[in-house]
């Protein structure tokens, strides 16, 4: 299966505009947030203009329609990642999804399988986005558990040579990114999941950089929890997803309490609604969830294998073209194997922020900085990098525009 980037770009209204004195928009920052197709924009607009009401609450027609649309989105998302509807929790972001799991574990009382003590450990990796690092740092600080991690090798892969020493009988949680938002590295989950389950630990997967870019099946992956965000998957901002195995979600205590997540309430006690409502306190992000359903359907109709195939091709093209630039250092795997469509780099001694501003003047939008991964930047011995991240609406012409802009930056700053 394949598709035409030229045709796909017609689905995204933002590409009809120009920037910087009439230049064509070359958007290479989808790792931060993706652009939105008309079907997503229209789905949100349609909800607000025709069906807006609080879900799960009213007995009137609008409430029924809103609930049907919201739960219909849950069904679409579940199918998109190979889970069950009852295992899909809507949140406001992937960051909230990960915090939900971390705080819920922290709320577990003695005797609960998730309860942590000072004799337990939590395992992360050196390449984690702060969203999948800081919640576990904080949980370790609150419970006294030890925080351990896998290091990153100089060829930008996880060092699993000491996996049996990092993941031990005392490990309760292993939290890992599926694909690094900086390096593009796709991590070998099989070995990590196998070892974690051998010792009875649960695996929490940050799938923000994988779910939008490749076919993801939660059952096949074997993980216990998975988080991703809507806005990186051509969906709306303000909506995220937590998937968890049903039996584990049942055992987790709630994260937020209040309306919608209760079964029965007295003045002194409360019992919780079944999963997933147990974790969806308050009026949810209804229109955003509906928009996310439209986004997942859009991606499914394209075919996630086709998306992945396209990204492999454009990443290979980018690596070849960019590697030929004098003075460039690509911070990530140099071979186009087990890596995603993210290319981070430095260029001579030009600060990445200066590069970002110059290429922006040429109509090319990239990301600069530490990309919410300070420990990784230190491990790679770089203060910051410039990051180009490609998606289904990018093609070789966009790579060429980036390369031309980088060569221009060299001249502008007097390098080479």
Backbone torsions as a table, in degrees:
resi	resn	phi	psi	omega
1	UNK	NA	138.3	178.2
2	UNK	-144.1	170.8	179.3
3	UNK	-146.9	168.0	-178.8
4	UNK	-101.0	119.5	177.6
5	UNK	-62.0	-37.1	178.8
6	UNK	-58.6	-43.4	179.2
7	UNK	-71.5	-39.7	179.9
8	UNK	-61.6	-41.0	-178.4
9	UNK	-61.1	-24.4	177.6
10	UNK	-68.7	-20.7	178.9
11	UNK	-77.6	-14.3	-173.0
12	UNK	-111.9	104.2	-173.1
13	UNK	-61.4	-25.3	-176.8
14	UNK	-63.3	-24.6	-178.9
15	UNK	-79.2	-0.1	173.9
16	UNK	-81.5	-16.2	-177.9
17	UNK	-93.0	166.3	173.6
18	UNK	-117.7	165.4	178.9
19	UNK	-137.1	164.6	173.3
20	UNK	48.1	68.4	175.5
21	UNK	63.3	41.9	172.2
22	UNK	88.0	11.4	180.0
23	UNK	-77.9	150.5	175.8
24	UNK	-65.5	136.2	178.0
25	UNK	-74.7	119.8	173.4
26	UNK	-110.5	98.9	-173.1
27	UNK	-95.0	109.7	-178.4
28	UNK	-123.5	43.7	179.9
29	UNK	-132.7	34.3	-179.5
30	UNK	-70.5	-18.4	174.0
31	UNK	-64.0	-25.0	176.4
32	UNK	-87.5	-52.6	173.4
33	UNK	-158.6	142.6	-178.6
34	UNK	-90.2	161.9	172.2
35	UNK	-79.8	166.0	-171.3
36	UNK	-117.0	132.8	177.1
37	UNK	-80.6	164.4	-179.7
38	UNK	-56.5	-37.1	-176.1
39	UNK	-62.2	-31.5	177.9
40	UNK	-76.5	-46.5	178.8
41	UNK	-58.9	-44.2	-178.7
42	UNK	-69.1	-33.7	180.0
43	UNK	-64.5	-43.0	176.8
44	UNK	-65.4	-46.8	-179.2
45	UNK	-60.5	-42.0	-179.6
46	UNK	-63.8	-39.7	178.9
47	UNK	-61.6	-49.3	-177.6
48	UNK	-66.8	-36.0	-173.8
49	UNK	-84.9	-20.1	-173.8
50	UNK	-126.1	-26.0	-169.9
51	UNK	-130.2	10.9	-170.2
52	UNK	-65.1	119.9	174.6
53	UNK	-167.7	162.8	179.2
54	UNK	-73.6	125.6	-178.1
55	UNK	-72.1	154.8	174.1
56	UNK	63.9	13.0	-173.3
57	UNK	-121.2	-54.1	-172.2
58	UNK	-85.5	161.7	175.6
59	UNK	-103.2	2.5	-177.8
60	UNK	-87.2	171.4	-172.4
61	UNK	-62.8	-43.4	-179.1
62	UNK	-60.4	-41.1	179.5
63	UNK	-64.0	-38.7	177.5
64	UNK	-64.5	-43.8	179.8
65	UNK	-65.0	-42.1	179.1
66	UNK	-62.8	-43.5	179.8
67	UNK	-64.1	-42.4	178.1
68	UNK	-61.1	-41.8	-179.9
69	UNK	-66.3	-42.5	-179.2
70	UNK	-65.6	-48.9	-179.9
71	UNK	-71.0	-28.8	173.5
72	UNK	-63.4	-37.0	176.6
73	UNK	-65.2	-38.1	178.8
74	UNK	-62.1	-40.1	178.9
75	UNK	-63.7	-42.6	179.5
76	UNK	-63.5	-45.7	-178.7
77	UNK	-63.7	-42.6	179.6
78	UNK	-59.0	-46.2	179.7
79	UNK	-63.9	-35.6	-177.3
80	UNK	-61.5	-34.7	-178.1
81	UNK	-111.4	8.6	174.4
82	UNK	79.2	20.5	179.3
83	UNK	-104.4	-172.2	176.6
84	UNK	-102.3	152.1	-178.7
85	UNK	-56.6	-40.0	-177.3
86	UNK	-68.8	-8.8	-179.2
87	UNK	-99.8	-0.1	-177.4
88	UNK	-100.5	119.1	176.1
89	UNK	-111.2	125.6	175.9
90	UNK	-86.2	132.4	177.3
91	UNK	-127.2	-173.5	178.3
92	UNK	-91.2	-12.4	-178.4
93	UNK	-171.0	165.9	173.8
94	UNK	-65.7	-33.4	177.6
95	UNK	-60.3	-43.6	177.1
96	UNK	-65.4	-37.2	179.4
97	UNK	-59.3	-45.4	-179.6
98	UNK	-69.0	-41.0	176.4
99	UNK	-62.7	-35.2	177.5
100	UNK	-56.6	-49.3	-178.9
101	UNK	-64.3	-44.3	-177.7
102	UNK	-63.5	-46.3	-179.6
103	UNK	-69.3	-38.0	178.3
104	UNK	-62.7	-42.1	176.3
105	UNK	-61.5	-41.6	178.7
106	UNK	-64.8	-24.8	178.7
107	UNK	-85.4	-7.4	-177.2
108	UNK	-65.9	132.6	-179.0
109	UNK	-85.2	158.6	177.5
110	UNK	-51.9	135.6	-176.9
111	UNK	101.3	-25.5	174.5
112	UNK	-73.9	141.3	-176.3
113	UNK	-59.8	-22.5	-177.4
114	UNK	-90.8	-9.8	-175.2
115	UNK	-59.7	132.1	-178.4
116	UNK	-106.6	145.9	174.6
117	UNK	-130.2	176.9	-179.4
118	UNK	-66.4	-14.9	179.2
119	UNK	-88.3	-3.6	-178.3
120	UNK	-96.5	168.1	178.0
121	UNK	-135.4	154.1	174.7
122	UNK	-119.8	132.6	-176.4
123	UNK	-113.9	131.3	174.7
124	UNK	-128.8	-166.5	175.6
125	UNK	-130.1	162.3	-178.2
126	UNK	-72.5	-11.3	-177.4
127	UNK	-102.2	12.7	-176.0
128	UNK	-70.6	142.4	163.8
129	UNK	-62.4	148.7	-178.9
130	UNK	-54.1	-29.0	-179.2
131	UNK	-64.7	-23.5	178.4
132	UNK	-113.0	21.3	176.1
133	UNK	-124.3	-55.4	-173.6
134	UNK	-62.7	-41.2	176.6
135	UNK	-56.8	-35.4	-179.4
136	UNK	-78.8	-34.2	171.1
137	UNK	-56.4	-47.8	-177.4
138	UNK	-67.1	-38.9	177.8
139	UNK	-64.1	-41.2	177.1
140	UNK	-61.6	-41.6	-179.9
141	UNK	-65.3	-37.4	-178.3
142	UNK	-73.5	-32.0	-173.5
143	UNK	-103.9	-15.1	-175.7
144	UNK	85.9	-0.4	178.9
145	UNK	-65.4	154.6	-179.7
146	UNK	-86.8	135.7	175.2
147	UNK	-97.8	124.8	179.7
148	UNK	-124.8	162.4	-178.5
149	UNK	-154.2	157.9	171.3
150	UNK	-88.8	136.8	176.5
151	UNK	-82.3	167.1	177.5
152	UNK	-107.6	133.4	179.9
153	UNK	-77.5	167.8	-180.0
154	UNK	-69.2	-16.2	173.4
155	UNK	-94.6	17.0	168.4
156	UNK	70.3	32.0	173.9
157	UNK	-116.6	160.2	174.8
158	UNK	-70.3	136.7	175.4
159	UNK	-88.8	102.8	-179.4
160	UNK	-103.1	15.2	-176.5
161	UNK	-63.6	-25.0	-179.6
162	UNK	-113.5	34.1	-173.9
163	UNK	-57.9	-36.6	-178.4
164	UNK	-72.3	-21.3	177.7
165	UNK	-88.5	-25.0	179.2
166	UNK	-84.9	-47.6	176.4
167	UNK	-97.5	109.0	-174.7
168	UNK	-120.6	-177.0	179.1
169	UNK	-62.0	-19.5	-179.7
170	UNK	-89.9	-4.6	-176.9
171	UNK	-75.9	129.6	179.2
172	UNK	-107.7	-30.0	-176.1
173	UNK	-137.3	134.7	170.0
174	UNK	-121.8	115.4	-177.8
175	UNK	-114.4	122.5	-172.3
176	UNK	-144.5	148.0	173.7
177	UNK	-81.9	142.8	175.9
178	UNK	-73.0	-45.9	177.2
179	UNK	-136.6	130.4	-179.9
180	UNK	-65.7	133.6	177.7
181	UNK	-75.4	-11.9	179.7
182	UNK	-104.1	-51.7	-173.2
183	UNK	-85.2	-25.8	-172.5
184	UNK	82.5	-4.2	-177.5
185	UNK	-61.4	129.7	172.8
186	UNK	-97.9	119.8	-170.6
187	UNK	-82.1	149.7	-179.5
188	UNK	-78.4	89.3	-173.5
189	UNK	-69.5	-31.9	-175.0
190	UNK	-53.2	-49.8	-177.4
191	UNK	-66.4	-39.3	-178.3
192	UNK	-68.4	-46.4	-179.6
193	UNK	-63.8	-43.2	-179.5
194	UNK	-58.5	-48.8	-178.1
195	UNK	-67.3	-40.4	179.9
196	UNK	-61.3	-44.1	-178.1
197	UNK	-73.1	-25.8	175.4
198	UNK	-60.7	-34.2	-177.4
199	UNK	-101.3	5.9	176.7
200	UNK	82.7	15.3	178.8
201	UNK	-86.1	156.4	174.4
202	UNK	-98.0	148.8	-179.1
203	UNK	-109.3	123.5	176.9
204	UNK	-107.2	120.7	-174.5
205	UNK	-108.5	123.4	169.5
206	UNK	-84.3	106.0	-175.5
207	UNK	-109.3	24.2	-178.5
208	UNK	-59.7	-35.9	-176.3
209	UNK	-97.6	3.4	-179.9
210	UNK	-115.0	-45.5	-177.4
211	UNK	-55.1	-39.4	179.1
212	UNK	-74.4	-10.8	-167.1
213	UNK	-121.0	-9.2	-177.9
214	UNK	-155.0	165.2	176.7
215	UNK	-71.4	123.4	-178.9
216	UNK	-122.6	125.7	177.9
217	UNK	-122.6	112.5	-173.8
218	UNK	-64.1	-32.5	179.7
219	UNK	-68.7	-44.6	179.6
220	UNK	-64.7	-36.6	179.9
221	UNK	-67.7	-32.9	178.2
222	UNK	80.8	6.6	-179.9
223	UNK	-75.1	170.1	-177.0
224	UNK	-102.6	-33.6	175.5
225	UNK	-137.1	148.4	179.1
226	UNK	-143.7	138.0	179.7
227	UNK	-126.3	139.6	169.8
228	UNK	-150.4	164.3	-176.1
229	UNK	-112.4	148.0	-179.3
230	UNK	-69.8	-37.7	-170.3
231	UNK	-70.7	-17.0	175.5
232	UNK	-88.7	-7.9	-175.6
233	UNK	-115.5	44.6	-177.5
234	UNK	56.4	15.6	-180.0
235	UNK	-100.7	-176.3	-177.3
236	UNK	-71.9	161.3	166.7
237	UNK	-77.3	162.3	175.2
238	UNK	81.3	13.9	175.4
239	UNK	-142.6	133.8	176.0
240	UNK	-133.1	174.9	-177.9
241	UNK	-131.9	135.8	164.4
242	UNK	-116.1	121.0	169.6
243	UNK	-103.6	138.2	174.7
244	UNK	-145.7	150.3	174.0
245	UNK	-57.7	135.6	-171.9
246	UNK	-54.7	-44.0	-176.4
247	UNK	-67.4	-30.3	178.6
248	UNK	-76.1	-40.5	176.3
249	UNK	-62.0	-36.1	177.7
250	UNK	-62.0	-38.0	-176.5
251	UNK	-80.3	-24.2	-179.0
252	UNK	-69.8	136.0	171.6
253	UNK	-72.2	160.0	-178.3
254	UNK	-68.0	159.5	179.8
255	UNK	-95.9	-54.6	176.2
256	UNK	-114.6	146.9	179.8
257	UNK	-122.9	160.0	-179.3
258	UNK	144.2	-143.1	-179.7
259	UNK	-72.5	160.5	175.3
260	UNK	76.6	-27.7	-174.2
261	UNK	-103.6	12.3	-176.7
262	UNK	-106.2	156.0	174.0
263	UNK	-106.0	-45.8	179.8
264	UNK	-150.1	142.8	-177.1
265	UNK	-136.3	132.4	166.6
266	UNK	-117.0	-176.7	179.1
267	UNK	-69.4	-15.1	-177.6
268	UNK	-126.2	-8.3	-177.0
269	UNK	-141.4	163.6	174.2
270	UNK	-152.3	148.0	171.4
271	UNK	-121.1	158.2	-169.0
272	UNK	-100.6	149.4	174.2
273	UNK	-69.0	160.7	177.2
274	UNK	-63.9	160.2	171.9
275	UNK	-65.3	140.5	8.3
276	UNK	-91.6	-7.6	-177.0
277	UNK	-58.7	-26.9	179.9
278	UNK	-56.1	-26.6	-176.9
279	UNK	-109.3	14.4	-178.0
280	UNK	-123.1	60.0	179.9
281	UNK	-66.2	140.7	177.4
282	UNK	83.1	170.4	175.7
283	UNK	-66.3	123.2	-173.6
284	UNK	-78.4	176.9	176.0
285	UNK	-78.1	80.6	-168.9
286	UNK	-68.4	-56.3	-177.9
287	UNK	-62.2	-35.9	-179.9
288	UNK	-67.5	-38.9	176.8
289	UNK	-64.1	-40.7	177.1
290	UNK	-62.5	-42.4	176.6
291	UNK	-62.3	-38.0	178.1
292	UNK	-66.0	-37.7	175.5
293	UNK	-59.4	-41.9	177.9
294	UNK	-64.8	-37.2	179.1
295	UNK	-65.7	-45.0	179.7
296	UNK	-63.7	-37.7	177.0
297	UNK	-66.2	-40.3	178.2
298	UNK	-59.8	-46.9	179.9
299	UNK	-66.3	-39.7	178.8
300	UNK	-63.1	-39.8	179.7
301	UNK	-65.4	-34.8	175.2
302	UNK	-69.3	-38.6	-176.9
303	UNK	99.6	114.5	-176.0
304	UNK	-68.4	-27.5	174.8
305	UNK	-66.7	-35.8	177.4
306	UNK	-68.9	-38.5	176.4
307	UNK	-60.7	-46.5	-179.8
308	UNK	-63.2	-43.6	179.3
309	UNK	-60.3	-42.9	178.7
310	UNK	-63.0	-42.4	-177.4
311	UNK	-70.1	-34.3	175.4
312	UNK	-61.2	-43.2	-178.6
313	UNK	-65.1	-46.2	-176.3
314	UNK	-72.4	-31.0	176.7
315	UNK	-67.5	-42.4	176.7
316	UNK	-60.5	-42.1	178.0
317	UNK	-62.5	-43.5	-179.1
318	UNK	-65.5	-43.5	179.7
319	UNK	-60.8	-41.6	179.2
320	UNK	-64.1	-49.7	-176.5
321	UNK	-67.8	-42.0	-175.9
322	UNK	-75.8	-33.6	179.8
323	UNK	-63.6	-22.3	-179.1
324	UNK	-80.5	-8.1	-179.3
325	UNK	-78.2	125.7	-178.7
326	UNK	-64.7	133.7	176.4
327	UNK	87.9	-0.5	-178.0
328	UNK	-86.4	144.0	171.6
329	UNK	-126.4	115.9	177.1
330	UNK	-84.4	123.4	-178.4
331	UNK	-98.2	88.2	-175.3
332	UNK	158.8	172.1	179.6
333	UNK	-57.2	134.5	-179.2
334	UNK	-84.3	-21.8	177.4
335	UNK	-93.7	145.8	-175.3
336	UNK	-87.4	57.3	-179.0
337	UNK	-130.5	132.5	-178.5
338	UNK	48.3	47.8	176.0
339	UNK	-143.5	154.0	-179.5
340	UNK	-99.7	-174.1	-172.8
341	UNK	-87.0	54.4	178.2
342	UNK	-129.2	125.4	178.3
343	UNK	-127.3	107.8	176.2
344	UNK	-99.8	147.0	-173.9
345	UNK	-159.7	163.2	166.3
346	UNK	-119.4	158.0	-178.5
347	UNK	-133.1	105.4	-177.9
348	UNK	51.1	-136.4	179.3
349	UNK	-105.8	20.6	177.0
350	UNK	-79.2	128.4	-178.5
351	UNK	-64.8	137.8	-179.5
352	UNK	-53.8	-33.7	179.0
353	UNK	-65.3	-37.8	177.3
354	UNK	-66.1	-40.2	176.9
355	UNK	-61.4	-45.2	-179.2
356	UNK	-59.2	-41.6	179.9
357	UNK	-68.9	-38.3	-179.2
358	UNK	-68.3	-48.2	-177.2
359	UNK	-66.5	-28.6	175.0
360	UNK	-63.8	-36.2	178.0
361	UNK	-64.2	-18.2	178.1
362	UNK	-98.8	8.4	177.2
363	UNK	89.6	9.3	-176.3
364	UNK	-106.8	120.0	-178.5
365	UNK	-97.8	115.9	176.9
366	UNK	-129.2	174.5	178.8
367	UNK	-105.8	144.9	174.1
368	UNK	-133.2	153.7	177.6
369	UNK	124.7	-157.7	179.1
370	UNK	-94.7	-2.9	173.1
371	UNK	58.4	37.8	179.8
372	UNK	57.0	38.9	179.2
373	UNK	-148.0	60.9	-177.5
374	UNK	-57.9	-47.6	-180.0
375	UNK	-57.3	-37.0	178.7
376	UNK	-66.9	-41.5	178.5
377	UNK	-59.4	-40.7	178.5
378	UNK	-66.5	-41.1	179.8
379	UNK	-63.5	-34.0	178.8
380	UNK	-86.1	-2.1	177.7
381	UNK	59.6	45.6	175.5
382	UNK	-133.0	139.6	177.0
383	UNK	-71.7	-28.4	-178.7
384	UNK	-170.8	169.1	174.4
385	UNK	-138.8	164.3	167.0
386	UNK	-97.3	136.8	-175.9
387	UNK	-125.3	126.6	170.7
388	UNK	-107.4	124.3	178.7
389	UNK	-123.3	128.4	-172.4
390	UNK	-103.1	156.3	179.5
391	UNK	-145.8	-169.2	-171.2
392	UNK	-65.9	-19.9	-179.8
393	UNK	-97.2	8.5	176.4
394	UNK	-102.2	151.5	177.8
395	UNK	-141.4	-173.6	-176.5
396	UNK	-61.5	-30.0	178.8
397	UNK	-62.3	-34.8	177.8
398	UNK	-69.2	-39.4	176.3
399	UNK	-62.7	-44.3	179.5
400	UNK	-60.6	-38.8	178.6
401	UNK	-64.6	-39.5	177.4
402	UNK	-64.0	-47.5	-179.5
403	UNK	-60.3	-44.5	178.2
404	UNK	-61.0	-39.6	178.9
405	UNK	-67.5	-37.2	178.8
406	UNK	-68.0	-39.2	175.7
407	UNK	-64.2	-36.4	176.0
408	UNK	-65.9	-37.4	178.4
409	UNK	-63.7	-39.1	177.2
410	UNK	-58.1	-45.5	-179.2
411	UNK	-67.5	-41.9	-177.1
412	UNK	-61.9	-41.0	-178.1
413	UNK	-92.9	7.2	173.8
414	UNK	73.4	31.3	177.9
415	UNK	-107.7	131.2	177.8
416	UNK	58.4	NA	NA
